[in-house]
Amino acid sequence: MPAKDRRTIITLTTDFGHRDHYVGSLRGVIHDINPQVKLIDITHDIPSYDIIHGAYVIGSTYYLFPRGTIHVGVVDPGVGGRRLPILVQTENYFFIGPDNGLFSMVSLREKIVAIYHLTNPRYFRPEVSQTFHGRDLFTPVAAHLARGVKPRQFGARVREMRRLPLFAMDVTPHQLQGHIIAIDKFGNAITNITREAFSAHVRGKSFVLQIGSKRISRICETYSQVAPGEAVAVFGSNHLLELALYQGSIADFWRLKRGQSLTARIVPARKRPQSKFS
C-alpha cells in the first residue's frame, strides 16, 4: 500500500510528553529517511508506562485515517527487554511498536494479515540504543515501510502477539461481561463492550447493566436524555458502551476505576426491573 503514495501518513502515539527531546527525535529520524512522508501526532500525553491507555487511544483513532496509514505506538516500559519489536499488518493498516499489548484493541477490530518480528538491522539506525527503540528501531522501520520496503524484509513472521485480557469480552447465553478500559477527562467510564456485541447478545430483550451494586436498565442515545446529575448509559462515538453522569463525573460519583467489570444480563419478562437505574 505505501509504495503507491509518496505522501503516506505515519502517526505517532507515545507517552513521551513534550518537555524533552524524544518526540522531536522521532520526527527527525522519519524525515531524514523519507522527507516526503506526512507525519501526524495523535498524542504524546499517554500517562507514563500506561500500555492500557495507549491501546485504548490507538484503538480509538487508527481507523479514522486513510487506508495504508502506518501507526507507530511507543508506550514501552520493557524497552530493551524480552518483549519483541513488531510490525503488524492488517487488511487496511500497519502498526509498529513493542509486543506488549499496545495493539490489543486494534486486534479486536481489524483482521490481522501478518505479524513480523523486527530483526533486520539494515532498516534500523546504525546504533540502536537499548533505551530508545522508538527513535532507533520503530520510526526507521516506519519510514522505510512508507518508502515501499515490503513487510517481510523487516524480519520473520510470528504467529501471535500479546493481547491484554482487559480488552476481552466474556459471552454466555444470558450474560455479556466486559470491563472499564478508560476513564476520560469528563469522568465517563468507557468499556470494551461494543454496540455490535451488545445488540447480538440482547436482541431486543430486557436487560440490566450491573457494575458493583449499581444498575441501569436502559441505554440512551444522548447524555442529555437524563436530568443533570443523573446516571446514564450510552454508546459513545467509538460505538463502545460507556457510563456517564450528565454534567458530572460518574467515575467520582460511583467510585469507578479502570478494570472493573460491567455485566449486561438478560432479564426474564417476569423479573423486569421497576426503574431505569438504582
DAJO-V442615 format. One record per helix or strand of 3 or more residues. SS is the DSSP state (A for helix, B for strand). FROM is the first residue (numbers start at 1). LEN is the number of residues. If there is no record, write none. Layout:
BEGIN
ss & from & len
SS & FROM & LEN
SS & FROM & LEN
END
This chain:
BEGIN
ss & from & len
A & 2 & 3
B & 9 & 6
A & 22 & 12
B & 38 & 6
A & 51 & 14
B & 70 & 5
B & 85 & 6
B & 94 & 5
A & 104 & 6
B & 112 & 6
A & 121 & 3
A & 133 & 15
A & 151 & 4
A & 165 & 3
B & 170 & 3
B & 175 & 9
B & 189 & 6
A & 195 & 8
B & 207 & 5
B & 214 & 3
A & 223 & 3
B & 231 & 5
B & 240 & 6
A & 250 & 4
B & 261 & 6
A & 269 & 3
END
